[in-house]
């Protein structure tokens, strides 16, 4: 808010009690005069909304998220509207939540918590909520971008897990890190970790005790984890998704969880968010949380700052930052924040790089 006001913007804040706004509501809020919009990932930014924004004189829209699969960017580009996002502040926060889901599922933390709160605990038993040890097991990551790599490092360093990763593109810097960590363990008289890059998801799945999804959502990854691929995983595996809900066929997952009670999953996102497919909530071997991967004070504040600065820059005609390091926008007093838009996803298409 302060960034926008400092950029000479009059800010109108939506006060609707509705958590998710309809397109009709958003069109009404845009009205006849609107220079820019700061939107959320729960909103369906399609041709209808971008046309309304264009007709209102809009100069830009920023998503309050790093992902933008809720935004039809070509519709914005056709109308000459830049679209911003908020990269660079979600990496560790999202990876931490994925790691938390991994541990909670593997060690049956939520089941045990429910059991305890229900007053069912009568004393220690050798078979009570026995889970899976992660130490020296194998973790697989699908999508080795910044978040996937950060998650992998947490599991590799924290639990000395071997690693298999699948990504369409080799990650030489990441591989160098893995080699270096293995040599460090050897220098301490410990067994080095092993790693390899799989040629396909199908190659990765049967080898791993934990599989964490960190891929983008597109036509190639929608229902990536379907019935056939779920059946390729170990019966005692843990599947984690803090990427996008439709990467998993949720109906197939519910069936798999019910048919394989030793199979566990940790989910931060859902196919028909905010709804869950029937039966998922009844699966005790599923740890489910309401899309909170980015919910740390630092990250949510940083996202707000970047999204607001995108809009402030666009309405004032400032250039695009064009640098990966966005910390100058986060660590400076408002008066010293760079006069630029931190991240515009269609800058190249619009010729505003």
C-alpha positions, 0 to 999 in steps of 0.5 A: 500500500505504501509503495503504491501511495508513494508512486502517486496512486490512489488505491482502492481495496476490495472489501468483499467478504467473498474469498474468491471473486467472480469475474463479474465482481472483478469487472465491476471493481475495475469500473470505467477508470482503472490504471492497474490491478493487483490480483490473486491466484484464485482469480481467473484472469482471462480475455474478459478481465483484460478487455475490461481493464483495457477499456478502463485505461489499464496499464498493467496487472500483477499477480500476487504469486510467482505462478500465473497459470490463473492468468491467460497471458496471451489475452493480456499481450494482445491488449498491450497489458503487461503482467507481473509476478513475484519470483525470488521470495518463495523458494525457501518458504515453499521448500520448507513446507514441502519438507514439513509435509514429507516429515509429517506424512512419513512419521504419521504426525497428523494421525497421531495428533488427532489420536491424542486430541481424541483422548485415545492414548492409554500408554506407549505401545511398540506398534503405535503409529509406526512410520518410515525413517527417511535417513539414507533413503532415496528422494526424487524430485520432479522439476529441479528449479529453484524450489525443487533444488532447495527442497532436495538440499534440505532432504539431502543435507538433513537426512543424507538421502540419495537423490534422483531428479527429473527435469527436461533440462540438466542442472549442472550447478545443482549436480556440482553441489551434489558432487561437492556434498558427497565429497564433504561427507567422505572427508568426514569419514561418512558414506557419500550420497549418490545421485542421478538424473532420470531420463523420465518420470517413469524411471524415477518413481520406482526408485524413490521412497519420497517423491516431491513435485516441483514442476510447472502446470501446463498441458504436459504436466496436467495429471502427470501423476495418474493411476498408472504412474501412482502404481509405479511407486513403492507401496510405502512411498511418500508423495508430496505436492506443493506445486499445483493441484492438477499435476495430480489426478486427485480421483486416482490418488484417493483410490490409491490411498485407500487401496494402499494404506501404507502409501502416504501423501502430503498435499498443499494444493488441490485439483479443484481448489478450494474443493477436494475430490470426494474421499480425500478428507477421509484418508488418514494417510493423507496430510492436507493443508490449505495452500500455505506453502508461501505463508511465512511473514517474510515471503507474503510480505515480499510477495506483496511488495513485488506485486505492488511495485510491479503495478506502481512501475507500470502505471508510472511508465518505469522500465522492467528490472530485468535482473534475477536479484530482486532483493533491492526491492525488499531491503530498501526504504520505500524512497530508495526502492528501484524505479522499475517493475521487478518482474513482467512475464510478457515483457519480451512479447510487448517489447518493454524489456 
